[in-house]
Amino acid sequence: MRKLYWKLFTLQDRNKIIFEVPRLINYHGIIIHLSLLSDYCLNLTVEIDGAQIASLADELSGYFAIAKQDDSFNEPAIVFISIRFSAARGEHKSIVPNVPG
């Protein structure tokens, strides 16, 4: 099984990335682990078919600077993705909607 390590950086809003990026990833592969480290970093472990790696990288290039990936692999792969939020201050704040009751 092939293993890839992607370190990605963004200036975009953390909540937007947390909502949209896993949705894109699930279209191409399966998230087998996700962890949020304060507001600094989002780590994902993704299991993906080798033929889908290039299309996933293309989708993510709309949010991050990511190099073109080779799509000639037919074997499954594990992609370790670390997304760093450049505007992080170390104060983790989660938006919780008001629920009546």
GIVEN-V662412 format. One record per pair of residues at least 24 apart in sequence whose ideal C-beta (glycine too) atoms are under 8 Angstrom apart, sorted by the first residue. I is the first residue (numbers start at 0). J is the second residue. If there is no record, write none. Layout:
# GIVEN-V662412
{{I	J} {I	J}}
This chain:
# GIVEN-V662412
{{0	74} {0	75} {0	76} {0	77} {1	49} {1	72} {1	74} {1	75} {1	76} {1	77} {2	76} {2	77} {2	78} {2	79} {3	52} {3	68} {3	76} {3	77} {3	78} {3	79} {4	78} {4	79} {4	81} {5	65} {5	78} {5	79} {5	80} {5	81} {6	81} {6	83} {7	59} {7	62} {7	63} {7	64} {7	65} {7	80} {7	81} {7	82} {7	83} {8	63} {8	64} {8	82} {8	83} {8	85} {9	62} {9	63} {9	82} {9	83} {9	84} {9	85} {10	85} {10	86} {11	62} {13	38} {13	41} {13	84} {13	86} {13	87} {14	94} {16	41} {16	62} {16	82} {16	84} {17	41} {19	62} {20	59} {20	62} {20	82} {23	55} {23	58} {23	59} {24	55} {24	80} {26	58} {27	51} {27	54} {27	55} {27	58} {28	55} {28	78} {35	91} {37	87} {37	89} {37	90} {37	91} {38	84} {38	87} {38	88} {38	89} {38	90} {38	91} {38	92} {39	83} {39	84} {39	87} {39	89} {40	81} {40	82} {40	83} {40	84} {40	87} {41	81} {41	82} {41	84} {42	79} {42	80} {42	81} {42	82} {43	79} {43	80} {43	82} {44	77} {44	78} {44	79} {44	80} {45	77} {45	78} {45	79} {45	80} {46	75} {46	76} {46	77} {47	75} {47	76} {47	77} {47	78} {48	75} {48	76} {49	73} {49	74} {49	75} {49	76} {52	76} {52	78}}
